[in-house]
Amino acid sequence: MDTNESFPSVKITARERQILCLLAKGKSTKAMASELNLSSETIIWYRKQLHRKFGVHSTAELLMKAVEFKLL
């Protein structure tokens, strides 16, 4: 069995990592947008991209996967 098979890698951008870190700190979409000087719609777009990449449907699942993959 290939060891990488049981631990898939997810490639994320530096901005997506920023969003993950702010989510882990409990920041709201509005607070993240203000801190990163982006629109709320852009933050929502990044969050949707992260959900898609990780194959999850909630923020809790997203953060659990990010920790599992050692991204946080």
N, C-alpha and C positions, 0 to 999 in steps of 0.2 A: 504494500500500500504506500502510495506517495504521501509524505507527511504534509505537503502543501494542500492536499485534497481536503484534509480535515480542518484546515485553517486558511480559508480563502483570503486573498488580499483585495482590498478595496482601495483604488487610487482616488485621492481627493486633492483638490487644489489648495493653495495656501489660504485663499479666502474662505473656502469651505471649512478648513480647519479652524479659522477664526470664528466662524459661525458656530461650529461644534463647541468650542471652548466657552463662548458666551452662553450658549444653551445650557451647558453643564453648570454654569454659574447662576442659572435661573433667570437670565435676562429675557425680557419680553421682546417681541418683534420691534416695537416702537423704540425701545431702549437700544437695541442692537443697531437699528437704522441710524439713530442719533450718534451713537459712538463711532460708527464706521463711515458716517457721512454718506449714507445711501438712503434710498427710499424704502418704505415699508414693503412695497411691492417687490423690490429687488431682494430683500431679505426672505420674503415668502418664496420667491423663485429658487433661491439657494437652498432653502429648507426642503422644497419639493425635490430638488436634484439629489440632495443627501438621502432622502427617503427612498428615492428610486435606486440609487447606487447600492444602498444597504438592504433593499428589499423589505422595508418595514412600513408600518402604517401609523405609528405614533412616535412622539418625541421620546417617550420612555424607552421604547424598543430601539430607537436610533442611538440613544446614549448608551444603552446596554451593549449594543453591537460595537460601538466605537471603543468602549472599554475592553471588550472581548478581543478586538483587533489591535489593541494597544495604541490607539490613536488619541487617547486622552490620558 
